[in-house]
Amino acid sequence: MSLCCRVCRIELKDNDCVVLDDFGVLRHHHCYDYENYQEFVDSVGKFENVRGKFPRFLLNVYKEVIAMGDNRSKEDISDEEVLATLAYTLGYLD
Ligand SMILES: [Zn+2]
């Protein structure tokens, strides 16, 4: 599957420099609004390295959601379980 920059809608290429924000959205480095959204930057790098990453902030949010739904404690839920639950739906895995 291909992913497009949320700003310019052009497909992201492996060598493009991209920004992953706390909400899991990818944009070109040159398309990102650093002036207003600097604090939401999670990772910056080449698309081939950043893709497939999941923002730490969202991992924790989803852990709480899963814990609530399953009546478990948040600490019992691993990062892998969250990713497995979400990967298919959100397209974080190829
Ligand atoms: Zn762009």
PDB file of the backbone (N, CA, C, O) and the ligand in Angstrom, with CONECT records:
HET     ZN  A 101       1
ATOM      1  N   MET A   1       0.836  -1.198   0.000  1.00  0.00           N
ATOM      2  CA  MET A   1       0.000   0.000   0.000  1.00  0.00           C
ATOM      3  C   MET A   1       0.870   1.247   0.000  1.00  0.00           C
ATOM      4  O   MET A   1       1.992   1.217   0.505  1.00  0.00           O
ATOM      5  N   SER A   2       0.379   2.322  -0.548  1.00  0.00           N
ATOM      6  CA  SER A   2       1.157   3.549  -0.554  1.00  0.00           C
ATOM      7  C   SER A   2       0.507   4.566   0.383  1.00  0.00           C
ATOM      8  O   SER A   2      -0.708   4.578   0.582  1.00  0.00           O
ATOM      9  N   LEU A   3       1.349   5.405   0.942  1.00  0.00           N
ATOM     10  CA  LEU A   3       0.870   6.451   1.834  1.00  0.00           C
ATOM     11  C   LEU A   3       1.159   7.804   1.218  1.00  0.00           C
ATOM     12  O   LEU A   3       2.200   8.003   0.591  1.00  0.00           O
ATOM     13  N   CYS A   4       0.244   8.720   1.397  1.00  0.00           N
ATOM     14  CA  CYS A   4       0.434  10.050   0.848  1.00  0.00           C
ATOM     15  C   CYS A   4       0.619  11.067   1.975  1.00  0.00           C
ATOM     16  O   CYS A   4       0.116  10.894   3.085  1.00  0.00           O
ATOM     17  N   CYS A   5       1.344  12.114   1.658  1.00  0.00           N
ATOM     18  CA  CYS A   5       1.502  13.225   2.579  1.00  0.00           C
ATOM     19  C   CYS A   5       0.124  13.848   2.817  1.00  0.00           C
ATOM     20  O   CYS A   5      -0.639  14.059   1.875  1.00  0.00           O
ATOM     21  N   ARG A   6      -0.188  14.143   4.090  1.00  0.00           N
ATOM     22  CA  ARG A   6      -1.500  14.692   4.412  1.00  0.00           C
ATOM     23  C   ARG A   6      -1.675  16.129   3.944  1.00  0.00           C
ATOM     24  O   ARG A   6      -2.796  16.633   3.869  1.00  0.00           O
ATOM     25  N   VAL A   7      -0.565  16.787   3.629  1.00  0.00           N
ATOM     26  CA  VAL A   7      -0.660  18.185   3.224  1.00  0.00           C
ATOM     27  C   VAL A   7      -0.773  18.312   1.703  1.00  0.00           C
ATOM     28  O   VAL A   7      -1.733  18.889   1.193  1.00  0.00           O
ATOM     29  N   CYS A   8       0.214  17.771   0.983  1.00  0.00           N
ATOM     30  CA  CYS A   8       0.236  17.975  -0.469  1.00  0.00           C
ATOM     31  C   CYS A   8      -0.373  16.808  -1.237  1.00  0.00           C
ATOM     32  O   CYS A   8      -0.590  16.903  -2.445  1.00  0.00           O
ATOM     33  N   ARG A   9      -0.657  15.678  -0.522  1.00  0.00           N
ATOM     34  CA  ARG A   9      -1.314  14.513  -1.143  1.00  0.00           C
ATOM     35  C   ARG A   9      -0.446  13.771  -2.140  1.00  0.00           C
ATOM     36  O   ARG A   9      -0.932  12.916  -2.881  1.00  0.00           O
ATOM     37  N   ILE A  10       0.841  14.095  -2.160  1.00  0.00           N
ATOM     38  CA  ILE A  10       1.752  13.370  -3.041  1.00  0.00           C
ATOM     39  C   ILE A  10       2.237  12.119  -2.308  1.00  0.00           C
ATOM     40  O   ILE A  10       2.498  12.153  -1.106  1.00  0.00           O
ATOM     41  N   GLU A  11       2.352  11.024  -3.043  1.00  0.00           N
ATOM     42  CA  GLU A  11       2.777   9.766  -2.446  1.00  0.00           C
ATOM     43  C   GLU A  11       4.168   9.893  -1.822  1.00  0.00           C
ATOM     44  O   GLU A  11       5.067  10.490  -2.414  1.00  0.00           O
ATOM     45  N   LEU A  12       4.339   9.327  -0.623  1.00  0.00           N
ATOM     46  CA  LEU A  12       5.633   9.382   0.054  1.00  0.00           C
ATOM     47  C   LEU A  12       6.549   8.302  -0.499  1.00  0.00           C
ATOM     48  O   LEU A  12       6.154   7.146  -0.653  1.00  0.00           O
ATOM     49  N   LYS A  13       7.783   8.702  -0.795  1.00  0.00           N
ATOM     50  CA  LYS A  13       8.783   7.771  -1.315  1.00  0.00           C
ATOM     51  C   LYS A  13       9.791   7.437  -0.215  1.00  0.00           C
ATOM     52  O   LYS A  13       9.991   8.213   0.719  1.00  0.00           O
ATOM     53  N   ASP A  14      10.424   6.262  -0.348  1.00  0.00           N
ATOM     54  CA  ASP A  14      11.352   5.791   0.680  1.00  0.00           C
ATOM     55  C   ASP A  14      12.408   6.814   1.086  1.00  0.00           C
ATOM     56  O   ASP A  14      12.774   6.894   2.258  1.00  0.00           O
ATOM     57  N   ASN A  15      12.895   7.588   0.136  1.00  0.00           N
ATOM     58  CA  ASN A  15      13.969   8.531   0.429  1.00  0.00           C
ATOM     59  C   ASN A  15      13.499   9.915   0.865  1.00  0.00           C
ATOM     60  O   ASN A  15      14.318  10.778   1.181  1.00  0.00           O
ATOM     61  N   ASP A  16      12.188  10.129   0.884  1.00  0.00           N
ATOM     62  CA  ASP A  16      11.677  11.422   1.329  1.00  0.00           C
ATOM     63  C   ASP A  16      11.929  11.607   2.822  1.00  0.00           C
ATOM     64  O   ASP A  16      11.849  10.657   3.601  1.00  0.00           O
ATOM     65  N   CYS A  17      12.233  12.845   3.208  1.00  0.00           N
ATOM     66  CA  CYS A  17      12.345  13.147   4.624  1.00  0.00           C
ATOM     67  C   CYS A  17      10.940  13.473   5.127  1.00  0.00           C
ATOM     68  O   CYS A  17      10.285  14.383   4.619  1.00  0.00           O
ATOM     69  N   VAL A  18      10.481  12.714   6.139  1.00  0.00           N
ATOM     70  CA  VAL A  18       9.105  12.870   6.600  1.00  0.00           C
ATOM     71  C   VAL A  18       9.033  13.116   8.112  1.00  0.00           C
ATOM     72  O   VAL A  18       9.983  12.863   8.852  1.00  0.00           O
ATOM     73  N   VAL A  19       7.884  13.614   8.532  1.00  0.00           N
ATOM     74  CA  VAL A  19       7.618  13.857   9.950  1.00  0.00           C
ATOM     75  C   VAL A  19       6.431  12.989  10.367  1.00  0.00           C
ATOM     76  O   VAL A  19       5.383  12.993   9.720  1.00  0.00           O
ATOM     77  N   LEU A  20       6.613  12.253  11.452  1.00  0.00           N
ATOM     78  CA  LEU A  20       5.516  11.500  12.052  1.00  0.00           C
ATOM     79  C   LEU A  20       5.079  12.277  13.285  1.00  0.00           C
ATOM     80  O   LEU A  20       5.901  12.580  14.150  1.00  0.00           O
ATOM     81  N   ASP A  21       3.787  12.605  13.375  1.00  0.00           N
ATOM     82  CA  ASP A  21       3.353  13.359  14.546  1.00  0.00           C
ATOM     83  C   ASP A  21       2.730  12.428  15.594  1.00  0.00           C
ATOM     84  O   ASP A  21       2.607  11.224  15.370  1.00  0.00           O
ATOM     85  N   ASP A  22       2.345  12.992  16.724  1.00  0.00           N
ATOM     86  CA  ASP A  22       1.825  12.211  17.843  1.00  0.00           C
ATOM     87  C   ASP A  22       0.527  11.486  17.508  1.00  0.00           C
ATOM     88  O   ASP A  22       0.104  10.601  18.252  1.00  0.00           O
ATOM     89  N   PHE A  23      -0.099  11.846  16.414  1.00  0.00           N
ATOM     90  CA  PHE A  23      -1.371  11.225  16.051  1.00  0.00           C
ATOM     91  C   PHE A  23      -1.210  10.191  14.946  1.00  0.00           C
ATOM     92  O   PHE A  23      -2.191   9.664  14.422  1.00  0.00           O
ATOM     93  N   GLY A  24       0.051   9.907  14.598  1.00  0.00           N
ATOM     94  CA  GLY A  24       0.307   8.869  13.612  1.00  0.00           C
ATOM     95  C   GLY A  24       0.182   9.354  12.179  1.00  0.00           C
ATOM     96  O   GLY A  24       0.110   8.544  11.255  1.00  0.00           O
ATOM     97  N   VAL A  25       0.154  10.658  11.983  1.00  0.00           N
ATOM     98  CA  VAL A  25       0.019  11.211  10.641  1.00  0.00           C
ATOM     99  C   VAL A  25       1.398  11.511  10.061  1.00  0.00           C
ATOM    100  O   VAL A  25       2.267  12.060  10.738  1.00  0.00           O
ATOM    101  N   LEU A  26       1.580  11.142   8.802  1.00  0.00           N
ATOM    102  CA  LEU A  26       2.853  11.390   8.116  1.00  0.00           C
ATOM    103  C   LEU A  26       2.736  12.554   7.145  1.00  0.00           C
ATOM    104  O   LEU A  26       1.756  12.678   6.410  1.00  0.00           O
ATOM    105  N   ARG A  27       3.746  13.396   7.158  1.00  0.00           N
ATOM    106  CA  ARG A  27       3.820  14.513   6.208  1.00  0.00           C
ATOM    107  C   ARG A  27       5.265  14.668   5.768  1.00  0.00           C
ATOM    108  O   ARG A  27       6.188  14.261   6.473  1.00  0.00           O
ATOM    109  N   HIS A  28       5.454  15.265   4.585  1.00  0.00           N
ATOM    110  CA  HIS A  28       6.803  15.618   4.180  1.00  0.00           C
ATOM    111  C   HIS A  28       7.390  16.578   5.218  1.00  0.00           C
ATOM    112  O   HIS A  28       6.679  17.369   5.839  1.00  0.00           O
ATOM    113  N   HIS A  29       8.700  16.480   5.382  1.00  0.00           N
ATOM    114  CA  HIS A  29       9.402  17.412   6.252  1.00  0.00           C
ATOM    115  C   HIS A  29       9.125  18.857   5.820  1.00  0.00           C
ATOM    116  O   HIS A  29       8.873  19.726   6.655  1.00  0.00           O
ATOM    117  N   HIS A  30       9.175  19.101   4.507  1.00  0.00           N
ATOM    118  CA  HIS A  30       8.983  20.474   4.025  1.00  0.00           C
ATOM    119  C   HIS A  30       7.513  20.896   4.034  1.00  0.00           C
ATOM    120  O   HIS A  30       7.213  22.072   3.829  1.00  0.00           O
ATOM    121  N   CYS A  31       6.601  19.964   4.265  1.00  0.00           N
ATOM    122  CA  CYS A  31       5.175  20.318   4.329  1.00  0.00           C
ATOM    123  C   CYS A  31       4.720  20.541   5.770  1.00  0.00           C
ATOM    124  O   CYS A  31       3.656  21.111   6.011  1.00  0.00           O
ATOM    125  N   TYR A  32       5.533  20.089   6.726  1.00  0.00           N
ATOM    126  CA  TYR A  32       5.102  20.156   8.120  1.00  0.00           C
ATOM    127  C   TYR A  32       5.138  21.590   8.656  1.00  0.00           C
ATOM    128  O   TYR A  32       6.064  22.352   8.381  1.00  0.00           O
ATOM    129  N   ASP A  33       4.116  21.931   9.419  1.00  0.00           N
ATOM    130  CA  ASP A  33       4.005  23.275   9.979  1.00  0.00           C
ATOM    131  C   ASP A  33       4.715  23.336  11.333  1.00  0.00           C
ATOM    132  O   ASP A  33       4.089  23.274  12.391  1.00  0.00           O
ATOM    133  N   TYR A  34       6.043  23.459  11.262  1.00  0.00           N
ATOM    134  CA  TYR A  34       6.836  23.475  12.504  1.00  0.00           C
ATOM    135  C   TYR A  34       6.496  24.662  13.404  1.00  0.00           C
ATOM    136  O   TYR A  34       6.556  24.575  14.630  1.00  0.00           O
ATOM    137  N   GLU A  35       6.148  25.744  12.774  1.00  0.00           N
ATOM    138  CA  GLU A  35       5.896  26.960  13.534  1.00  0.00           C
ATOM    139  C   GLU A  35       4.764  26.768  14.546  1.00  0.00           C
ATOM    140  O   GLU A  35       4.856  27.232  15.682  1.00  0.00           O
ATOM    141  N   ASN A  36       3.708  26.089  14.133  1.00  0.00           N
ATOM    142  CA  ASN A  36       2.542  25.932  14.996  1.00  0.00           C
ATOM    143  C   ASN A  36       2.439  24.569  15.684  1.00  0.00           C
ATOM    144  O   ASN A  36       1.772  24.443  16.711  1.00  0.00           O
ATOM    145  N   TYR A  37       3.104  23.534  15.116  1.00  0.00           N
ATOM    146  CA  TYR A  37       2.891  22.192  15.651  1.00  0.00           C
ATOM    147  C   TYR A  37       4.170  21.481  16.065  1.00  0.00           C
ATOM    148  O   TYR A  37       4.218  20.252  16.109  1.00  0.00           O
ATOM    149  N   GLN A  38       5.183  22.239  16.362  1.00  0.00           N
ATOM    150  CA  GLN A  38       6.478  21.689  16.779  1.00  0.00           C
ATOM    151  C   GLN A  38       6.327  20.648  17.891  1.00  0.00           C
ATOM    152  O   GLN A  38       7.004  19.619  17.874  1.00  0.00           O
ATOM    153  N   GLU A  39       5.436  20.915  18.861  1.00  0.00           N
ATOM    154  CA  GLU A  39       5.340  20.037  20.028  1.00  0.00           C
ATOM    155  C   GLU A  39       4.698  18.688  19.728  1.00  0.00           C
ATOM    156  O   GLU A  39       4.726  17.796  20.576  1.00  0.00           O
ATOM    157  N   PHE A  40       4.123  18.519  18.544  1.00  0.00           N
ATOM    158  CA  PHE A  40       3.488  17.245  18.211  1.00  0.00           C
ATOM    159  C   PHE A  40       4.389  16.311  17.407  1.00  0.00           C
ATOM    160  O   PHE A  40       3.988  15.200  17.059  1.00  0.00           O
ATOM    161  N   VAL A  41       5.607  16.766  17.116  1.00  0.00           N
ATOM    162  CA  VAL A  41       6.517  15.939  16.327  1.00  0.00           C
ATOM    163  C   VAL A  41       6.959  14.725  17.136  1.00  0.00           C
ATOM    164  O   VAL A  41       7.471  14.869  18.247  1.00  0.00           O
ATOM    165  N   ASP A  42       6.761  13.518  16.578  1.00  0.00           N
ATOM    166  CA  ASP A  42       7.214  12.297  17.254  1.00  0.00           C
ATOM    167  C   ASP A  42       8.550  11.835  16.675  1.00  0.00           C
ATOM    168  O   ASP A  42       9.490  11.578  17.426  1.00  0.00           O
ATOM    169  N   SER A  43       8.643  11.728  15.378  1.00  0.00           N
ATOM    170  CA  SER A  43       9.869  11.291  14.715  1.00  0.00           C
ATOM    171  C   SER A  43      10.064  12.036  13.404  1.00  0.00           C
ATOM    172  O   SER A  43       9.109  12.406  12.722  1.00  0.00           O
ATOM    173  N   VAL A  44      11.341  12.244  13.076  1.00  0.00           N
ATOM    174  CA  VAL A  44      11.675  12.832  11.779  1.00  0.00           C
ATOM    175  C   VAL A  44      12.723  11.937  11.154  1.00  0.00           C
ATOM    176  O   VAL A  44      13.666  11.521  11.827  1.00  0.00           O
ATOM    177  N   GLY A  45      12.570  11.640   9.885  1.00  0.00           N
ATOM    178  CA  GLY A  45      13.575  10.814   9.226  1.00  0.00           C
ATOM    179  C   GLY A  45      13.136  10.417   7.841  1.00  0.00           C
ATOM    180  O   GLY A  45      12.118  10.880   7.324  1.00  0.00           O
ATOM    181  N   LYS A  46      13.943   9.534   7.246  1.00  0.00           N
ATOM    182  CA  LYS A  46      13.573   9.034   5.929  1.00  0.00           C
ATOM    183  C   LYS A  46      12.317   8.184   6.061  1.00  0.00           C
ATOM    184  O   LYS A  46      12.144   7.458   7.040  1.00  0.00           O
ATOM    185  N   PHE A  47      11.452   8.284   5.071  1.00  0.00           N
ATOM    186  CA  PHE A  47      10.185   7.570   5.097  1.00  0.00           C
ATOM    187  C   PHE A  47      10.381   6.080   5.361  1.00  0.00           C
ATOM    188  O   PHE A  47       9.627   5.486   6.133  1.00  0.00           O
ATOM    189  N   GLU A  48      11.385   5.471   4.729  1.00  0.00           N
ATOM    190  CA  GLU A  48      11.580   4.033   4.901  1.00  0.00           C
ATOM    191  C   GLU A  48      11.909   3.674   6.355  1.00  0.00           C
ATOM    192  O   GLU A  48      11.689   2.539   6.775  1.00  0.00           O
ATOM    193  N   ASN A  49      12.436   4.637   7.125  1.00  0.00           N
ATOM    194  CA  ASN A  49      12.748   4.370   8.535  1.00  0.00           C
ATOM    195  C   ASN A  49      11.600   4.731   9.465  1.00  0.00           C
ATOM    196  O   ASN A  49      11.407   4.089  10.498  1.00  0.00           O
ATOM    197  N   VAL A  50      10.853   5.737   9.108  1.00  0.00           N
ATOM    198  CA  VAL A  50       9.787   6.230   9.985  1.00  0.00           C
ATOM    199  C   VAL A  50       8.492   5.438   9.805  1.00  0.00           C
ATOM    200  O   VAL A  50       7.737   5.252  10.759  1.00  0.00           O
ATOM    201  N   ARG A  51       8.243   4.982   8.604  1.00  0.00           N
ATOM    202  CA  ARG A  51       7.012   4.224   8.365  1.00  0.00           C
ATOM    203  C   ARG A  51       7.003   2.966   9.231  1.00  0.00           C
ATOM    204  O   ARG A  51       8.046   2.360   9.476  1.00  0.00           O
ATOM    205  N   GLY A  52       5.813   2.585   9.689  1.00  0.00           N
ATOM    206  CA  GLY A  52       5.736   1.401  10.531  1.00  0.00           C
ATOM    207  C   GLY A  52       5.966   1.718  11.993  1.00  0.00           C
ATOM    208  O   GLY A  52       5.727   0.880  12.862  1.00  0.00           O
ATOM    209  N   LYS A  53       6.433   2.938  12.269  1.00  0.00           N
ATOM    210  CA  LYS A  53       6.576   3.342  13.664  1.00  0.00           C
ATOM    211  C   LYS A  53       5.219   3.769  14.188  1.00  0.00           C
ATOM    212  O   LYS A  53       4.353   4.207  13.430  1.00  0.00           O
ATOM    213  N   PHE A  54       5.049   3.638  15.460  1.00  0.00           N
ATOM    214  CA  PHE A  54       3.793   4.079  16.037  1.00  0.00           C
ATOM    215  C   PHE A  54       4.115   5.053  17.152  1.00  0.00           C
ATOM    216  O   PHE A  54       4.952   4.749  18.003  1.00  0.00           O
ATOM    217  N   PRO A  55       3.476   6.218  17.176  1.00  0.00           N
ATOM    218  CA  PRO A  55       3.824   7.217  18.184  1.00  0.00           C
ATOM    219  C   PRO A  55       3.586   6.707  19.603  1.00  0.00           C
ATOM    220  O   PRO A  55       2.566   6.082  19.891  1.00  0.00           O
ATOM    221  N   ARG A  56       4.525   6.980  20.460  1.00  0.00           N
ATOM    222  CA  ARG A  56       4.468   6.565  21.861  1.00  0.00           C
ATOM    223  C   ARG A  56       3.177   7.059  22.543  1.00  0.00           C
ATOM    224  O   ARG A  56       2.528   6.328  23.291  1.00  0.00           O
ATOM    225  N   PHE A  57       2.840   8.293  22.264  1.00  0.00           N
ATOM    226  CA  PHE A  57       1.643   8.907  22.828  1.00  0.00           C
ATOM    227  C   PHE A  57       0.393   8.082  22.516  1.00  0.00           C
ATOM    228  O   PHE A  57      -0.444   7.848  23.387  1.00  0.00           O
ATOM    229  N   LEU A  58       0.280   7.640  21.242  1.00  0.00           N
ATOM    230  CA  LEU A  58      -0.903   6.870  20.854  1.00  0.00           C
ATOM    231  C   LEU A  58      -0.891   5.477  21.449  1.00  0.00           C
ATOM    232  O   LEU A  58      -1.940   4.947  21.816  1.00  0.00           O
ATOM    233  N   LEU A  59       0.294   4.877  21.549  1.00  0.00           N
ATOM    234  CA  LEU A  59       0.404   3.547  22.163  1.00  0.00           C
ATOM    235  C   LEU A  59      -0.212   3.573  23.558  1.00  0.00           C
ATOM    236  O   LEU A  59      -0.982   2.687  23.927  1.00  0.00           O
ATOM    237  N   ASN A  60       0.137   4.596  24.321  1.00  0.00           N
ATOM    238  CA  ASN A  60      -0.366   4.680  25.693  1.00  0.00           C
ATOM    239  C   ASN A  60      -1.868   4.903  25.736  1.00  0.00           C
ATOM    240  O   ASN A  60      -2.560   4.354  26.594  1.00  0.00           O
ATOM    241  N   VAL A  61      -2.366   5.704  24.815  1.00  0.00           N
ATOM    242  CA  VAL A  61      -3.813   5.945  24.760  1.00  0.00           C
ATOM    243  C   VAL A  61      -4.544   4.638  24.469  1.00  0.00           C
ATOM    244  O   VAL A  61      -5.531   4.304  25.125  1.00  0.00           O
ATOM    245  N   TYR A  62      -4.038   3.896  23.465  1.00  0.00           N
ATOM    246  CA  TYR A  62      -4.710   2.652  23.089  1.00  0.00           C
ATOM    247  C   TYR A  62      -4.596   1.586  24.175  1.00  0.00           C
ATOM    248  O   TYR A  62      -5.496   0.762  24.339  1.00  0.00           O
ATOM    249  N   LYS A  63      -3.504   1.603  24.903  1.00  0.00           N
ATOM    250  CA  LYS A  63      -3.383   0.658  26.021  1.00  0.00           C
ATOM    251  C   LYS A  63      -4.501   0.874  27.025  1.00  0.00           C
ATOM    252  O   LYS A  63      -5.093  -0.078  27.533  1.00  0.00           O
ATOM    253  N   GLU A  64      -4.777   2.127  27.301  1.00  0.00           N
ATOM    254  CA  GLU A  64      -5.857   2.434  28.241  1.00  0.00           C
ATOM    255  C   GLU A  64      -7.209   1.984  27.700  1.00  0.00           C
ATOM    256  O   GLU A  64      -8.050   1.467  28.436  1.00  0.00           O
ATOM    257  N   VAL A  65      -7.398   2.189  26.408  1.00  0.00           N
ATOM    258  CA  VAL A  65      -8.670   1.794  25.795  1.00  0.00           C
ATOM    259  C   VAL A  65      -8.849   0.278  25.858  1.00  0.00           C
ATOM    260  O   VAL A  65      -9.916  -0.214  26.227  1.00  0.00           O
ATOM    261  N   ILE A  66      -7.792  -0.461  25.492  1.00  0.00           N
ATOM    262  CA  ILE A  66      -7.868  -1.923  25.503  1.00  0.00           C
ATOM    263  C   ILE A  66      -8.045  -2.432  26.936  1.00  0.00           C
ATOM    264  O   ILE A  66      -8.827  -3.349  27.182  1.00  0.00           O
ATOM    265  N   ALA A  67      -7.314  -1.831  27.874  1.00  0.00           N
ATOM    266  CA  ALA A  67      -7.408  -2.244  29.277  1.00  0.00           C
ATOM    267  C   ALA A  67      -8.835  -2.071  29.791  1.00  0.00           C
ATOM    268  O   ALA A  67      -9.371  -2.939  30.480  1.00  0.00           O
ATOM    269  N   MET A  68      -9.430  -0.950  29.450  1.00  0.00           N
ATOM    270  CA  MET A  68     -10.806  -0.691  29.887  1.00  0.00           C
ATOM    271  C   MET A  68     -11.769  -1.711  29.305  1.00  0.00           C
ATOM    272  O   MET A  68     -12.621  -2.252  30.010  1.00  0.00           O
ATOM    273  N   GLY A  69     -11.624  -1.968  28.012  1.00  0.00           N
ATOM    274  CA  GLY A  69     -12.517  -2.892  27.319  1.00  0.00           C
ATOM    275  C   GLY A  69     -12.397  -4.317  27.826  1.00  0.00           C
ATOM    276  O   GLY A  69     -13.387  -5.044  27.904  1.00  0.00           O
ATOM    277  N   ASP A  70     -11.167  -4.715  28.174  1.00  0.00           N
ATOM    278  CA  ASP A  70     -10.923  -6.095  28.599  1.00  0.00           C
ATOM    279  C   ASP A  70     -10.926  -6.244  30.112  1.00  0.00           C
ATOM    280  O   ASP A  70     -10.731  -7.344  30.631  1.00  0.00           O
ATOM    281  N   ASN A  71     -11.143  -5.158  30.811  1.00  0.00           N
ATOM    282  CA  ASN A  71     -11.104  -5.189  32.268  1.00  0.00           C
ATOM    283  C   ASN A  71      -9.764  -5.708  32.791  1.00  0.00           C
ATOM    284  O   ASN A  71      -9.716  -6.526  33.709  1.00  0.00           O
ATOM    285  N   ARG A  72      -8.687  -5.221  32.196  1.00  0.00           N
ATOM    286  CA  ARG A  72      -7.342  -5.592  32.635  1.00  0.00           C
ATOM    287  C   ARG A  72      -6.618  -4.325  33.044  1.00  0.00           C
ATOM    288  O   ARG A  72      -7.126  -3.218  32.870  1.00  0.00           O
ATOM    289  N   SER A  73      -5.422  -4.502  33.592  1.00  0.00           N
ATOM    290  CA  SER A  73      -4.667  -3.304  33.933  1.00  0.00           C
ATOM    291  C   SER A  73      -3.770  -2.939  32.749  1.00  0.00           C
ATOM    292  O   SER A  73      -3.298  -3.803  32.010  1.00  0.00           O
ATOM    293  N   LYS A  74      -3.554  -1.644  32.597  1.00  0.00           N
ATOM    294  CA  LYS A  74      -2.807  -1.095  31.474  1.00  0.00           C
ATOM    295  C   LYS A  74      -1.401  -1.703  31.374  1.00  0.00           C
ATOM    296  O   LYS A  74      -0.868  -1.888  30.280  1.00  0.00           O
ATOM    297  N   GLU A  75      -0.819  -2.005  32.528  1.00  0.00           N
ATOM    298  CA  GLU A  75       0.551  -2.517  32.562  1.00  0.00           C
ATOM    299  C   GLU A  75       0.654  -3.932  31.996  1.00  0.00           C
ATOM    300  O   GLU A  75       1.738  -4.375  31.617  1.00  0.00           O
ATOM    301  N   ASP A  76      -0.489  -4.645  31.940  1.00  0.00           N
ATOM    302  CA  ASP A  76      -0.463  -6.019  31.420  1.00  0.00           C
ATOM    303  C   ASP A  76      -0.468  -6.074  29.901  1.00  0.00           C
ATOM    304  O   ASP A  76      -0.330  -7.144  29.309  1.00  0.00           O
ATOM    305  N   ILE A  77      -0.626  -4.926  29.281  1.00  0.00           N
ATOM    306  CA  ILE A  77      -0.750  -4.912  27.829  1.00  0.00           C
ATOM    307  C   ILE A  77       0.566  -4.466  27.200  1.00  0.00           C
ATOM    308  O   ILE A  77       1.094  -3.401  27.520  1.00  0.00           O
ATOM    309  N   SER A  78       1.082  -5.297  26.302  1.00  0.00           N
ATOM    310  CA  SER A  78       2.381  -4.999  25.692  1.00  0.00           C
ATOM    311  C   SER A  78       2.211  -4.116  24.461  1.00  0.00           C
ATOM    312  O   SER A  78       1.131  -4.034  23.876  1.00  0.00           O
ATOM    313  N   ASP A  79       3.298  -3.463  24.086  1.00  0.00           N
ATOM    314  CA  ASP A  79       3.286  -2.651  22.870  1.00  0.00           C
ATOM    315  C   ASP A  79       2.872  -3.505  21.677  1.00  0.00           C
ATOM    316  O   ASP A  79       2.110  -3.066  20.815  1.00  0.00           O
ATOM    317  N   GLU A  80       3.390  -4.742  21.643  1.00  0.00           N
ATOM    318  CA  GLU A  80       3.121  -5.647  20.527  1.00  0.00           C
ATOM    319  C   GLU A  80       1.629  -5.931  20.388  1.00  0.00           C
ATOM    320  O   GLU A  80       1.097  -6.022  19.282  1.00  0.00           O
ATOM    321  N   GLU A  81       0.968  -6.068  21.534  1.00  0.00           N
ATOM    322  CA  GLU A  81      -0.463  -6.366  21.472  1.00  0.00           C
ATOM    323  C   GLU A  81      -1.233  -5.182  20.877  1.00  0.00           C
ATOM    324  O   GLU A  81      -2.148  -5.363  20.075  1.00  0.00           O
ATOM    325  N   VAL A  82      -0.851  -3.984  21.280  1.00  0.00           N
ATOM    326  CA  VAL A  82      -1.513  -2.797  20.732  1.00  0.00           C
ATOM    327  C   VAL A  82      -1.284  -2.722  19.228  1.00  0.00           C
ATOM    328  O   VAL A  82      -2.214  -2.478  18.460  1.00  0.00           O
ATOM    329  N   LEU A  83      -0.041  -2.933  18.816  1.00  0.00           N
ATOM    330  CA  LEU A  83       0.288  -2.850  17.394  1.00  0.00           C
ATOM    331  C   LEU A  83      -0.447  -3.910  16.599  1.00  0.00           C
ATOM    332  O   LEU A  83      -0.932  -3.655  15.496  1.00  0.00           O
ATOM    333  N   ALA A  84      -0.526  -5.116  17.179  1.00  0.00           N
ATOM    334  CA  ALA A  84      -1.221  -6.198  16.477  1.00  0.00           C
ATOM    335  C   ALA A  84      -2.698  -5.862  16.321  1.00  0.00           C
ATOM    336  O   ALA A  84      -3.312  -6.171  15.300  1.00  0.00           O
ATOM    337  N   THR A  85      -3.258  -5.228  17.342  1.00  0.00           N
ATOM    338  CA  THR A  85      -4.667  -4.866  17.296  1.00  0.00           C
ATOM    339  C   THR A  85      -4.927  -3.784  16.245  1.00  0.00           C
ATOM    340  O   THR A  85      -5.962  -3.784  15.579  1.00  0.00           O
ATOM    341  N   LEU A  86      -3.992  -2.885  16.114  1.00  0.00           N
ATOM    342  CA  LEU A  86      -4.224  -1.715  15.267  1.00  0.00           C
ATOM    343  C   LEU A  86      -3.604  -1.782  13.881  1.00  0.00           C
ATOM    344  O   LEU A  86      -4.046  -1.095  12.960  1.00  0.00           O
ATOM    345  N   ALA A  87      -2.589  -2.605  13.738  1.00  0.00           N
ATOM    346  CA  ALA A  87      -1.779  -2.579  12.517  1.00  0.00           C
ATOM    347  C   ALA A  87      -2.623  -2.731  11.267  1.00  0.00           C
ATOM    348  O   ALA A  87      -2.481  -1.971  10.308  1.00  0.00           O
ATOM    349  N   TYR A  88      -3.490  -3.708  11.287  1.00  0.00           N
ATOM    350  CA  TYR A  88      -4.257  -3.976  10.084  1.00  0.00           C
ATOM    351  C   TYR A  88      -5.192  -2.816   9.760  1.00  0.00           C
ATOM    352  O   TYR A  88      -5.259  -2.356   8.620  1.00  0.00           O
ATOM    353  N   THR A  89      -5.907  -2.354  10.773  1.00  0.00           N
ATOM    354  CA  THR A  89      -6.875  -1.281  10.573  1.00  0.00           C
ATOM    355  C   THR A  89      -6.225   0.006  10.091  1.00  0.00           C
ATOM    356  O   THR A  89      -6.741   0.666   9.190  1.00  0.00           O
ATOM    357  N   LEU A  90      -5.106   0.359  10.681  1.00  0.00           N
ATOM    358  CA  LEU A  90      -4.504   1.655  10.386  1.00  0.00           C
ATOM    359  C   LEU A  90      -3.438   1.588   9.305  1.00  0.00           C
ATOM    360  O   LEU A  90      -2.927   2.620   8.872  1.00  0.00           O
ATOM    361  N   GLY A  91      -3.099   0.388   8.868  1.00  0.00           N
ATOM    362  CA  GLY A  91      -2.130   0.278   7.791  1.00  0.00           C
ATOM    363  C   GLY A  91      -0.700   0.517   8.226  1.00  0.00           C
ATOM    364  O   GLY A  91       0.120   0.968   7.425  1.00  0.00           O
ATOM    365  N   TYR A  92      -0.380   0.225   9.484  1.00  0.00           N
ATOM    366  CA  TYR A  92       0.996   0.418   9.927  1.00  0.00           C
ATOM    367  C   TYR A  92       1.899  -0.737   9.552  1.00  0.00           C
ATOM    368  O   TYR A  92       3.121  -0.637   9.665  1.00  0.00           O
ATOM    369  N   LEU A  93       1.308  -1.829   9.109  1.00  0.00           N
ATOM    370  CA  LEU A  93       2.113  -2.934   8.620  1.00  0.00           C
ATOM    371  C   LEU A  93       1.844  -3.099   7.134  1.00  0.00           C
ATOM    372  O   LEU A  93       0.746  -2.812   6.658  1.00  0.00           O
ATOM    373  N   ASP A  94       2.835  -3.554   6.416  1.00  0.00           N
ATOM    374  CA  ASP A  94       2.643  -3.754   4.975  1.00  0.00           C
ATOM    375  C   ASP A  94       1.768  -4.977   4.734  1.00  0.00           C
ATOM    376  O   ASP A  94       1.487  -5.317   3.585  1.00  0.00           O
TER     377      ASP A  94
HETATM  378 ZN    ZN A 101       3.902  16.924   1.237  1.00  0.00          ZN2+
END
